[in-house]
Amino acid sequence: MWRRVRYVLLLLGLTAIATCPAAWRDFRRKNRADEARALLAYMADRVKAEHASRDGRLPQQSVGPTPPLGRCCEQGGACTVDKTWWQDPAWRVLGFSVDDPHRYSYQYEVVDGGRAAILRATGDLDCDGVYGVVELRIEAGPDGLIKQSWRSEQPLE
């Protein structure tokens, strides 16, 4: 008897979550926000590879935000693939481009006199004019090792 009650309660709970619009919107935003961390991690791998091939120096040319901020909302919430956005020489040095529809604008910014860089994803997931930012700071140490630190501001916006 108790087992049946548990299953019925579980089924009711899952049904409530699935049909509740607010819960569904929250799930979609969290799922969309994963894009930023995944692509920044990929960009960090590209920066590390460049760092290794440059005798311990990070790429020194800043670039972005690409595409321009707000472009994804102008296109209905997701930017279509446009290979011309990624033709800037700085993006080409990094070997970075986004080849699928995406919701963030990406940036590589050189800081601290070239000893560090900030990889940034800026997006407005619900197109309400409030931007969320996810950043990954990369610092090249004197021993040649790279230190990474993540930071985010309103990542679900």
C-alpha positions in Angstrom: 0.0 0.0 0.0 2.7 2.5 1.1 4.7 1.7 -2.1 1.7 2.7 -4.3 1.2 5.9 -2.4 4.9 6.9 -2.9 4.7 6.2 -6.7 1.5 8.2 -7.0 3.0 11.1 -5.1 6.2 11.0 -7.2 4.0 11.0 -10.4 2.0 13.9 -9.1 5.2 15.8 -8.3 6.7 15.2 -11.7 3.5 16.2 -13.4 3.4 19.4 -11.4 6.9 20.3 -12.4 6.4 19.4 -16.0 3.2 21.5 -16.3 4.3 24.5 -14.2 5.4 27.2 -16.7 7.7 28.9 -14.2 9.6 25.6 -13.5 9.9 24.9 -17.2 11.3 28.4 -17.9 13.7 28.0 -15.1 14.9 24.7 -16.4 15.4 26.0 -19.9 17.4 29.0 -18.7 19.7 26.8 -16.6 20.1 24.5 -19.6 20.9 27.5 -21.9 23.4 28.9 -19.4 25.5 25.8 -19.7 26.5 27.0 -23.1 28.7 29.8 -21.7 30.7 27.6 -19.4 31.2 24.9 -22.1 32.4 27.3 -24.7 34.6 29.3 -22.3 36.3 26.1 -21.3 36.9 25.3 -24.9 38.3 28.8 -25.5 40.5 28.3 -22.5 41.9 25.1 -24.0 42.7 27.1 -27.2 44.4 29.8 -25.1 46.5 27.2 -23.3 47.6 25.6 -26.6 48.6 29.1 -27.9 50.4 29.8 -24.6 52.4 26.6 -25.0 53.4 27.4 -28.6 54.4 31.0 -27.7 57.1 30.1 -25.1 54.8 30.9 -22.1 53.1 34.0 -23.5 49.4 34.5 -23.8 47.9 35.8 -27.0 48.2 39.6 -26.8 45.3 40.8 -29.0 41.9 41.5 -27.4 38.7 40.8 -29.4 34.9 40.9 -29.0 32.3 40.9 -27.9 31.3 38.7 -30.9 28.6 38.9 -32.0 27.7 42.4 -30.8 25.7 42.5 -27.6 22.0 42.2 -28.2 22.3 40.5 -31.6 20.9 37.2 -30.3 17.8 38.8 -29.0 17.3 40.6 -32.3 17.3 37.2 -34.0 14.7 35.7 -31.7 16.8 34.7 -28.7 19.5 32.7 -30.4 22.2 33.9 -32.8 22.3 32.1 -36.1 25.7 30.8 -37.4 27.6 33.6 -39.2 31.2 32.6 -39.9 32.2 36.2 -40.8 31.9 37.2 -37.1 34.9 34.9 -36.3 37.2 36.2 -39.1 39.0 38.7 -36.8 42.7 37.9 -36.7 42.5 37.5 -32.9 39.8 34.9 -33.1 41.8 33.1 -35.9 45.0 33.1 -33.7 42.9 31.3 -31.0 41.2 29.1 -33.5 37.9 29.9 -31.9 34.5 30.1 -33.5 30.9 29.2 -32.6 29.5 26.9 -35.3 26.1 26.3 -33.9 23.2 28.6 -32.9 24.2 30.3 -29.6 22.8 32.7 -27.0 26.0 34.5 -25.8 28.5 37.0 -27.1 32.1 36.0 -26.5 35.2 38.1 -25.7 38.9 37.7 -25.1 40.4 40.6 -23.2 44.1 40.9 -22.3 44.7 42.4 -18.8 47.6 43.0 -16.4 50.0 44.0 -19.1 49.5 40.8 -21.0 50.2 38.4 -18.1 46.5 37.5 -17.8 43.4 37.3 -20.0 39.7 37.3 -19.3 37.4 35.1 -21.4 33.9 36.4 -21.1 30.4 35.3 -22.3 27.7 37.9 -22.1 24.1 37.0 -22.8 20.4 37.9 -22.2 18.8 34.5 -22.1 15.2 35.8 -21.6 15.7 38.9 -23.8 14.6 41.3 -21.0 17.5 43.7 -21.4 19.4 42.4 -18.4 22.7 40.7 -19.3 24.3 37.8 -17.5 28.1 37.5 -17.5 30.2 34.4 -17.1 34.0 35.0 -16.9 37.1 32.8 -16.8 40.3 34.5 -15.8 43.5 32.9 -17.0 46.9 33.9 -15.5 50.2 32.7 -16.7 52.5 32.1 -13.8 56.3 32.5 -13.8 56.7 28.7 -13.7 54.7 28.4 -17.0 51.6 27.0 -15.3 48.2 28.6 -16.0 45.9 29.4 -13.1 42.1 29.7 -13.9 39.3 31.3 -11.8 35.6 31.5 -12.7 33.3 34.3 -11.9 29.6 34.9 -12.9 27.1 37.7 -12.5 23.5 36.9 -13.0 24.3 33.9 -15.1 20.6 32.9 -15.6 19.6 36.3 -17.0 
